Amino acid sequence: MLPFQLWHALGWITIPGTIVGAYIILGIAAIGREIENPFGRDENDLPLDKFCQGLEDELNVIAARRPPRIEEFVSSEENRVVF
């Protein structure tokens, strides 16, 4: 209905204006469909397996160290109040 309502005000500019407006609206809809599910197997999806592998590697590094004894960090000089 919009192009017919704009015809009296804009004349022949209504046709390219409607095409541009439709292109913008359909483009936004296509972008919305694409980012709706970012964790799939498509080419432009987020690499969730790579993220999980990196997180697992970091957790393995953290867990590989022995846990500190309480005396090592509670009474440490680096753990004192500065002021």
All heavy atoms as an XYZ file, in Angstrom:
662
protein
N       0.817     -1.193      0.000
C       0.000      0.000      0.000
C       0.864      1.261      0.000
O       0.434      2.270     -0.502
C      -0.925      0.007      1.219
C      -1.952     -1.119      1.273
S      -3.129     -1.123     -0.070
C      -4.004      0.371      0.187
N       2.056      1.184      0.575
C       2.896      2.368      0.686
C       3.241      2.991     -0.663
O       3.161      4.209     -0.797
C       4.163      2.052      1.475
C       5.081      3.241      1.759
C       4.348      4.290      2.583
C       6.337      2.793      2.450
N       3.619      2.211     -1.695
C       3.946      2.860     -2.971
C       2.778      3.648     -3.547
O       2.979      4.713     -4.133
C       4.324      1.691     -3.884
C       4.729      0.597     -2.988
C       3.919      0.788     -1.735
N       1.565      3.138     -3.383
C       0.413      3.850     -3.914
C       0.142      5.138     -3.141
O      -0.320      6.125     -3.707
C      -0.825      2.948     -3.893
C      -0.668      1.721     -4.745
C      -0.628      0.473     -4.179
C      -0.538      1.841     -6.125
C      -0.469     -0.651     -4.964
C      -0.391      0.722     -6.927
C      -0.345     -0.538     -6.341
N       0.446      5.144     -1.862
C       0.253      6.350     -1.059
C       1.320      7.394     -1.364
O       1.070      8.587     -1.250
C       0.271      6.003      0.429
C      -0.899      5.146      0.843
C      -0.774      4.634      2.258
O       0.262      4.811      2.898
N      -1.813      3.992      2.754
N       2.511      6.956     -1.765
C       3.591      7.888     -2.086
C       3.517      8.410     -3.513
O       4.203      9.373     -3.852
C       4.947      7.200     -1.871
C       5.321      6.852     -0.448
C       6.621      6.074     -0.431
C       5.433      8.107      0.387
N       2.723      7.808     -4.360
C       2.707      8.166     -5.773
C       2.351      9.634     -5.998
O       2.998     10.323     -6.784
C       1.742      7.259     -6.535
C       1.669      7.612     -7.980
C       0.699      8.321     -8.601
C       2.641      7.312     -8.969
N       0.976      8.469     -9.923
C       2.184      7.859    -10.178
C       3.854      6.642     -8.960
C       2.892      7.737    -11.360
C       4.536      6.523    -10.137
C       4.064      7.071    -11.320
N       1.350     10.149     -5.307
C       0.929     11.540     -5.508
C       1.989     12.523     -5.019
O       2.177     13.587     -5.624
C      -0.397     11.799     -4.794
C      -1.537     11.019     -5.378
N      -1.997     11.221     -6.649
C      -2.286     10.030     -4.859
C      -2.993     10.396     -6.895
N      -3.180      9.645     -5.801
N       2.729     12.170     -3.989
C       3.737     13.088     -3.447
C       5.055     13.011     -4.220
O       5.709     14.035     -4.430
C       3.985     12.780     -1.985
N       5.461     11.832     -4.664
C       6.786     11.661     -5.249
C       6.794     11.395     -6.752
O       7.834     11.547     -7.392
C       7.521     10.513     -4.536
C       7.747     10.690     -3.042
C       8.401      9.454     -2.469
C       8.600     11.915     -2.764
N       5.711     10.941     -7.297
C       5.676     10.653     -8.731
C       6.532      9.451     -9.076
O       6.473      8.414     -8.421
N       7.378      9.579    -10.104
C       8.196      8.468    -10.580
C       9.339      8.104     -9.632
O       9.938      7.048     -9.764
C       8.760      8.770    -11.972
C       7.699      8.690    -13.008
C       7.063      9.728    -13.607
C       7.120      7.506    -13.533
N       6.126      9.279    -14.471
C       6.141      7.903    -14.458
C       7.321      6.157    -13.323
C       5.379      7.001    -15.157
C       6.556      5.262    -14.034
C       5.601      5.667    -14.933
N       9.640      8.927     -8.679
C      10.658      8.596     -7.671
C      10.161      7.478     -6.753
O      10.953      6.800     -6.095
C      11.023      9.855     -6.827
C      11.510     10.968     -7.724
C      12.029      9.542     -5.757
C      12.823     10.687     -8.398
N       8.842      7.247     -6.737
C       8.270      6.203     -5.896
C       8.827      4.827     -6.260
O       9.099      4.006     -5.371
C       6.737      6.188     -6.050
O       6.239      7.476     -5.727
C       6.105      5.156     -5.149
N       9.027      4.546     -7.542
C       9.469      3.214     -7.983
C      10.876      2.895     -7.459
O      11.060      1.881     -6.785
C       9.374      3.089     -9.509
C       7.907      3.204     -9.923
C       9.977      1.776     -9.984
C       7.692      3.313    -11.398
N      11.907      3.716     -7.743
C      13.220      3.366     -7.186
C      13.263      3.460     -5.660
O      13.977      2.698     -5.005
C      14.186      4.350     -7.826
C      13.364      5.378     -8.479
C      11.989      4.851     -8.635
N      12.483      4.359     -5.094
C      12.442      4.460     -3.627
C      11.867      3.210     -2.993
O      12.359      2.733     -1.962
N      10.841      2.649     -3.605
C      10.253      1.410     -3.109
C      11.225      0.247     -3.267
O      11.334     -0.608     -2.382
C       8.947      1.106     -3.867
O       8.058      2.220     -3.696
C       8.288     -0.142     -3.345
N      11.944      0.202     -4.388
C      12.930     -0.864     -4.598
C      14.038     -0.784     -3.554
O      14.431     -1.797     -2.970
C      13.499     -0.784     -6.029
C      12.406     -1.169     -7.034
C      14.709     -1.691     -6.187
C      12.781     -0.927     -8.472
N      14.540      0.402     -3.295
C      15.597      0.574     -2.288
C      15.084      0.195     -0.907
O      15.764     -0.504     -0.149
C      16.140      2.017     -2.315
C      17.011      2.296     -1.117
C      16.887      2.278     -3.600
N      13.878      0.640     -0.573
C      13.310      0.292      0.731
C      13.112     -1.202      0.894
O      13.420     -1.780      1.947
N      12.617     -1.872     -0.157
C      12.433     -3.323     -0.098
C      13.777     -4.035      0.017
O      13.902     -5.027      0.748
C      11.680     -3.795     -1.336
N      14.792     -3.542     -0.690
C      16.126     -4.140     -0.616
C      16.677     -4.049      0.806
O      17.249     -5.009      1.321
C      17.050     -3.424     -1.600
C      18.426     -4.002     -1.683
C      18.668     -5.178     -2.368
C      19.500     -3.372     -1.073
C      19.933     -5.723     -2.447
C      20.771     -3.904     -1.134
C      20.982     -5.070     -1.837
O      22.239     -5.600     -1.897
N      16.488     -2.920      1.446
C      16.970     -2.741      2.823
C      16.234     -3.675      3.771
O      16.853     -4.367      4.596
C      16.820     -1.269      3.255
C      17.798     -0.391      2.480
C      17.022     -1.114      4.758
C      17.580      1.088      2.669
N      14.912     -3.737      3.667
C      14.124     -4.574      4.572
C      14.442     -6.055      4.365
O      14.621     -6.810      5.329
C      12.625     -4.295      4.388
C      12.313     -2.897      4.919
C      11.770     -5.326      5.107
C      10.921     -2.410      4.615
N      14.526     -6.489      3.108
C      14.846     -7.894      2.844
C      16.278     -8.233      3.260
O      16.552     -9.348      3.696
C      14.619     -8.208      1.369
C      13.152     -8.174      0.919
C      13.059     -8.372     -0.583
C      12.325     -9.195      1.658
N      17.198     -7.271      3.142
C      18.570     -7.487      3.592
C      18.653     -7.663      5.094
O      19.366     -8.539      5.591
N      17.923     -6.833      5.833
C      17.901     -6.966      7.294
C      17.284     -8.304      7.692
O      17.758     -8.968      8.625
C      17.156     -5.782      7.932
C      17.971     -4.497      7.754
C      16.857     -6.034      9.400
C      17.250     -3.243      8.170
N      16.238     -8.750      6.989
C      15.630    -10.057      7.285
C      16.615    -11.191      7.013
O      16.688    -12.161      7.787
C      14.364    -10.235      6.461
N      17.385    -11.094      5.924
C      18.373    -12.128      5.609
C      19.483    -12.161      6.652
O      19.942    -13.241      7.053
C      18.960    -11.890      4.223
N      19.915    -10.999      7.107
C      20.934    -10.941      8.162
C      20.395    -11.563      9.448
O      21.095    -12.320     10.135
C      21.381     -9.483      8.400
C      22.172     -8.976      7.203
C      22.208     -9.356      9.673
C      22.442     -7.481      7.231
N      19.155    -11.282      9.777
C      18.540    -11.861     10.967
C      18.463    -13.370     10.910
O      18.724    -14.055     11.895
N      18.115    -13.923      9.735
C      18.077    -15.379      9.588
C      19.472    -15.977      9.730
O      19.642    -17.075     10.263
C      17.498    -15.752      8.227
C      15.996    -15.776      8.184
C      15.482    -16.446      6.936
N      16.074    -15.945      5.707
C      15.632    -14.899      5.005
N      14.579    -14.225      5.434
N      16.236    -14.519      3.890
N      20.466    -15.278      9.234
C      21.832    -15.806      9.267
C      22.407    -15.822     10.683
O      23.081    -16.764     11.078
C      22.727    -14.975      8.358
C      24.085    -15.547      8.155
C      24.059    -16.903      7.464
O      23.241    -17.105      6.564
O      24.868    -17.757      7.859
N      22.150    -14.783     11.473
C      22.723    -14.724     12.825
C      21.814    -15.354     13.874
O      22.157    -15.372     15.049
C      23.074    -13.279     13.233
C      21.832    -12.405     13.334
C      24.081    -12.688     12.292
C      22.091    -11.021     13.875
N      20.674    -15.901     13.444
C      19.757    -16.521     14.381
C      20.354    -17.776     15.022
O      20.102    -18.071     16.177
C      18.466    -16.866     13.646
C      17.335    -17.291     14.525
C      16.063    -17.463     13.722
O      16.107    -18.193     12.716
O      15.056    -16.869     14.096
N      21.158    -18.525     14.282
C      21.760    -19.748     14.791
C      23.252    -19.734     14.457
O      23.661    -20.262     13.426
C      21.079    -20.978     14.183
C      21.548    -22.254     14.807
O      22.265    -22.231     15.792
N      21.173    -23.370     14.225
N      24.080    -19.150     15.312
C      25.503    -19.010     14.974
C      26.337    -20.260     15.209
O      27.488    -20.314     14.836
C      25.960    -17.894     15.905
C      25.075    -18.024     17.093
C      23.747    -18.474     16.553
N      25.762    -21.314     15.818
C      26.536    -22.503     16.158
C      26.120    -23.689     15.301
O      25.576    -24.662     15.779
C      26.364    -22.856     17.636
C      26.721    -21.750     18.555
C      25.770    -21.169     19.359
C      28.015    -21.279     18.614
C      26.103    -20.150     20.211
C      28.355    -20.256     19.462
C      27.391    -19.685     20.267
N      26.410    -23.620     14.031
C      26.089    -24.729     13.131
C      27.336    -25.215     12.427
O      28.452    -25.086     12.926
N      27.130    -25.766     11.265
C      28.239    -26.283     10.466
C      28.413    -25.492      9.176
O      29.130    -25.916      8.287
C      28.008    -27.756     10.131
C      27.961    -28.644     11.350
C      29.306    -28.770     11.979
N      29.230    -29.638     13.161
C      30.125    -29.628     14.091
N      31.153    -28.821     14.029
N      30.007    -30.421     15.121
N      27.756    -24.361      9.056
C      27.921    -23.526      7.865
C      29.295    -22.883      7.869
O      29.985    -22.831      8.888
C      26.848    -22.427      7.810
C      25.452    -23.002      7.629
O      25.352    -24.147      7.144
O      24.480    -22.315      7.978
N      29.669    -22.347      6.728
C      31.008    -21.773      6.582
C      31.225    -20.543      7.466
O      32.310    -20.307      7.968
C      31.242    -21.406      5.120
C      32.653    -20.957      4.835
C      32.895    -20.766      3.362
O      32.346    -21.533      2.564
O      33.632    -19.819      3.027
N      30.189    -19.746      7.666
C      30.360    -18.514      8.424
C      29.826    -18.609      9.854
O      29.596    -17.597     10.497
C      29.689    -17.350      7.698
C      28.213    -17.584      7.479
O      27.737    -18.679      7.647
N      27.499    -16.558      7.091
N      29.641    -19.822     10.375
C      29.234    -19.984     11.765
C      30.449    -19.894     12.678
O      31.586    -20.035     12.248
C      28.540    -21.335     11.961
C      27.140    -21.341     11.376
O      26.586    -20.258     11.174
O      26.614    -22.431     11.120
N      30.182    -19.657     13.950
C      31.264    -19.558     14.924
C      31.915    -20.927     15.147
O      31.221    -21.944     15.222
C      30.722    -19.035     16.258
C      30.195    -17.605     16.234
C      29.543    -17.278     17.569
C      31.286    -16.631     15.922
N      33.225    -20.961     15.270
C      33.915    -22.245     15.467
C      33.826    -22.714     16.924
O      34.777    -22.602     17.692
C      35.349    -21.929     15.054
C      35.515    -20.483     15.351
C      34.169    -19.868     15.091
N      32.676    -23.244     17.285
C      32.437    -23.645     18.667
C      33.383    -24.751     19.112
O      33.841    -24.754     20.259
C      30.985    -24.079     18.832
C      30.500    -24.330     20.249
C      30.672    -23.081     21.096
C      29.060    -24.756     20.266
N      33.691    -25.693     18.223
C      34.626    -26.770     18.590
C      36.008    -26.210     18.914
O      36.665    -26.657     19.860
C      34.737    -27.789     17.456
C      33.445    -28.555     17.242
O      32.685    -28.695     18.219
O      33.202    -28.991     16.106
N      36.443    -25.227     18.156
C      37.751    -24.596     18.405
C      37.740    -23.830     19.729
O      38.701    -23.881     20.490
C      38.083    -23.668     17.249
C      39.452    -23.084     17.298
C      39.728    -22.242     16.064
C      41.092    -21.612     16.132
N      41.353    -20.773     14.958
N      36.645    -23.133     20.018
C      36.528    -22.414     21.292
C      36.577    -23.390     22.473
O      37.271    -23.144     23.463
C      35.222    -21.625     21.361
C      35.135    -20.447     20.434
C      33.917    -19.905     20.108
C      36.271    -19.879     19.885
C      33.831    -18.821     19.264
C      36.202    -18.804     19.032
C      34.970    -18.274     18.720
N      35.842    -24.493     22.366
C      35.819    -25.478     23.455
C      37.186    -26.134     23.633
O      37.601    -26.395     24.764
C      34.750    -26.530     23.179
S      33.074    -25.895     23.342
N      37.880    -26.404     22.530
C      39.209    -26.996     22.627
C      40.186    -26.035     23.305
O      40.999    -26.442     24.134
C      39.733    -27.379     21.237
C      41.064    -28.096     21.267
C      40.996    -29.408     22.010
O      40.056    -30.177     21.831
N      41.973    -29.674     22.844
N      40.105    -24.758     22.968
C      40.958    -23.765     23.625
C      40.671    -23.661     25.108
O      41.596    -23.555     25.931
N      39.389    -23.698     25.475
C      39.010    -23.653     26.890
C      39.517    -24.894     27.623
O      40.036    -24.798     28.735
C      37.487    -23.547     27.009
C      36.915    -23.441     28.403
C      37.427    -22.185     29.096
C      35.414    -23.433     28.349
N      39.401    -26.050     26.976
C      39.905    -27.280     27.584
C      41.419    -27.224     27.778
O      41.929    -27.633     28.833
C      39.541    -28.479     26.715
C      39.993    -29.799     27.288
C      39.683    -30.970     26.375
O      39.020    -30.786     25.340
O      40.122    -32.079     26.719
N      42.134    -26.700     26.805
C      43.592    -26.569     26.931
C      43.970    -25.662     28.096
O      44.880    -25.967     28.870
C      44.194    -26.037     25.633
C      44.069    -27.021     24.482
O      43.822    -28.221     24.746
O      44.207    -26.579     23.326
N      43.278    -24.526     28.222
C      43.565    -23.607     29.324
C      43.257    -24.238     30.679
O      44.012    -24.061     31.635
C      42.760    -22.317     29.143
C      43.166    -21.494     27.941
C      44.561    -20.925     28.080
O      44.962    -20.594     29.208
O      45.244    -20.822     27.053
N      42.150    -24.965     30.770
C      41.815    -25.623     32.033
C      42.820    -26.716     32.375
O      43.142    -26.921     33.549
C      40.401    -26.207     31.970
C      39.275    -25.182     32.018
C      37.941    -25.857     31.782
C      39.274    -24.437     33.325
N      43.328    -27.405     31.366
C      44.357    -28.422     31.621
C      45.638    -27.784     32.152
O      46.303    -28.348     33.024
C      44.648    -29.223     30.352
C      43.548    -30.200     30.034
O      42.800    -30.614     30.925
N      43.430    -30.557     28.775
N      45.999    -26.618     31.643
C      47.188    -25.921     32.141
C      46.981    -25.497     33.589
O      47.865    -25.655     34.434
C      47.498    -24.695     31.250
C      48.527    -23.801     31.898
C      47.971    -25.143     29.880
N      45.799    -24.981     33.902
C      45.519    -24.558     35.277
C      45.504    -25.758     36.224
O      46.053    -25.704     37.327
C      44.179    -23.796     35.330
C      44.300    -22.465     34.587
C      43.744    -23.560     36.762
C      42.978    -21.757     34.389
N      44.894    -26.848     35.790
C      44.773    -28.018     36.658
C      46.073    -28.798     36.782
O      46.212    -29.638     37.685
C      43.678    -28.945     36.128
N      47.052    -28.561     35.935
C      48.312    -29.310     35.980
C      49.194    -28.870     37.146
O      50.059    -29.632     37.584
C      49.067    -29.140     34.671
N      48.999    -27.661     37.640
C      49.805    -27.190     38.776
C      49.234    -27.745     40.065
O      48.033    -27.917     40.206
C      49.781    -25.660     38.825
C      50.403    -25.033     37.598
C      50.424    -23.550     37.702
N      51.261    -23.158     38.839
C      51.327    -21.935     39.306
N      50.623    -20.975     38.762
N      52.101    -21.643     40.326
N      50.092    -27.964     41.002
C      49.605    -28.441     42.290
C      48.894    -27.295     43.004
O      49.262    -26.124     42.844
C      50.749    -28.964     43.141
C      51.721    -27.907     43.585
C      52.684    -28.492     44.627
N      53.534    -27.450     45.140
C      53.189    -26.579     46.084
N      52.010    -26.635     46.619
N      54.033    -25.656     46.498
N      47.885    -27.587     43.787
C      47.197    -26.521     44.506
C      48.102    -25.953     45.595
O      48.815    -26.700     46.278
C      45.970    -27.205     45.106
C      46.291    -28.654     45.103
C      47.261    -28.884     43.995
N      48.111    -24.643     45.772
C      49.003    -24.066     46.792
C      48.481    -24.354     48.200
O      47.300    -24.507     48.436
C      48.955    -22.573     46.483
C      47.643    -22.360     45.824
C      47.362    -23.611     45.059
N      49.402    -24.409     49.134
C      49.013    -24.531     50.539
C      48.579    -23.151     51.027
O      49.007    -22.122     50.524
C      50.182    -25.050     51.346
C      50.558    -26.474     50.947
C      51.531    -27.110     51.922
N      52.299    -26.161     52.698
C      53.622    -26.133     52.748
N      54.322    -26.994     52.061
N      54.251    -25.256     53.497
N      47.759    -23.140     52.023
C      47.206    -21.884     52.523
C      48.309    -20.956     53.017
O      48.275    -19.749     52.787
C      46.187    -22.154     53.643
C      44.963    -22.857     53.053
C      45.770    -20.875     54.332
C      43.927    -23.240     54.059
N      49.331    -21.510     53.643
C      50.408    -20.676     54.188
C      51.179    -19.962     53.075
O      51.764    -18.896     53.292
C      51.385    -21.528     55.003
C      50.794    -22.202     56.216
C      50.094    -23.507     55.863
O      50.426    -24.122     54.836
O      49.200    -23.902     56.623
N      51.191    -20.542     51.889
C      51.959    -19.943     50.797
C      51.353    -18.650     50.277
O      52.073    -17.779     49.817
C      52.076    -20.947     49.639
C      52.941    -22.145     49.950
C      52.955    -23.125     48.802
O      52.318    -22.865     47.773
O      53.593    -24.176     48.938
N      50.040    -18.519     50.329
C      49.455    -17.304     49.765
C      48.792    -16.398     50.793
O      48.659    -15.216     50.571
C      48.470    -17.630     48.626
C      47.267    -18.415     49.031
C      46.119    -17.779     49.449
C      47.266    -19.790     48.960
C      45.001    -18.499     49.797
C      46.159    -20.516     49.296
C      45.011    -19.880     49.722
N      48.410    -16.916     51.951
C      47.789    -16.061     52.958
C      48.823    -15.156     53.605
O      48.619    -13.953     53.759
C      47.049    -16.912     54.012
C      46.614    -16.063     55.193
C      45.862    -17.600     53.392
N      49.953    -15.709     53.979
C      50.962    -14.902     54.657
C      52.048    -14.416     53.687
O      53.103    -13.982     54.125
C      51.586    -15.719     55.790
O      52.198    -16.879     55.256
N      51.771    -14.449     52.420
C      52.744    -14.003     51.430
C      52.893    -12.483     51.466
O      51.947    -11.748     51.746
C      52.299    -14.441     50.032
O      53.118    -13.866     49.059
N      54.080    -12.005     51.150
C      54.342    -10.564     51.119
C      53.561     -9.890     49.989
O      53.191     -8.727     50.081
C      55.846    -10.333     50.943
C      56.289     -8.917     51.206
C      56.066     -8.497     52.654
O      56.278     -9.309     53.566
O      55.671     -7.323     52.864
N      53.295    -10.606     48.920
C      52.532    -10.054     47.795
C      51.055     -9.930     48.099
O      50.317     -9.296     47.356
C      52.732    -10.931     46.572
C      54.162    -10.978     46.089
C      54.345    -11.986     44.968
O      53.382    -12.693     44.620
O      55.457    -12.057     44.429
N      50.599    -10.526     49.184
C      49.184    -10.522     49.516
C      48.892     -9.532     50.642
O      47.865     -9.625     51.278
C      48.764    -11.935     49.922
C      47.266    -12.120     49.865
O      46.591    -11.364     49.198
N      46.775    -13.121     50.570
N      49.745     -8.580     50.857
C      49.550     -7.587     51.927
C      48.790     -6.373     51.401
O      48.825     -6.063     50.217
C      50.898     -7.109     52.480
C      51.790     -8.183     53.001
C      51.289     -8.666     54.321
N      52.090     -9.822     54.745
C      52.315    -10.104     55.971
N      51.842     -9.345     56.915
N      53.009    -11.162     56.270
N      48.153     -5.681     52.299
C      47.445     -4.449     51.940
C      48.486     -3.381     51.629
O      49.484     -3.222     52.359
C      46.529     -3.998     53.102
C      45.824     -2.706     52.759
C      45.522     -5.088     53.426
N      48.264     -2.618     50.558
C      49.239     -1.636     50.121
C      49.277     -0.423     51.039
O      50.338      0.107     51.345
C      48.927     -1.181     48.667
C      49.896     -0.124     48.221
C      48.962     -2.362     47.740
N      48.174      0.027     51.552
C      48.171      1.263     52.354
C      48.188      1.004     53.826
O      47.941      0.026     54.372
C      46.964      2.145     52.002
C      45.659      1.438     52.033
C      44.907      1.366     53.198
C      45.162      0.805     50.903
C      43.701      0.706     53.220
C      43.964      0.165     50.931
C      43.229      0.104     52.087
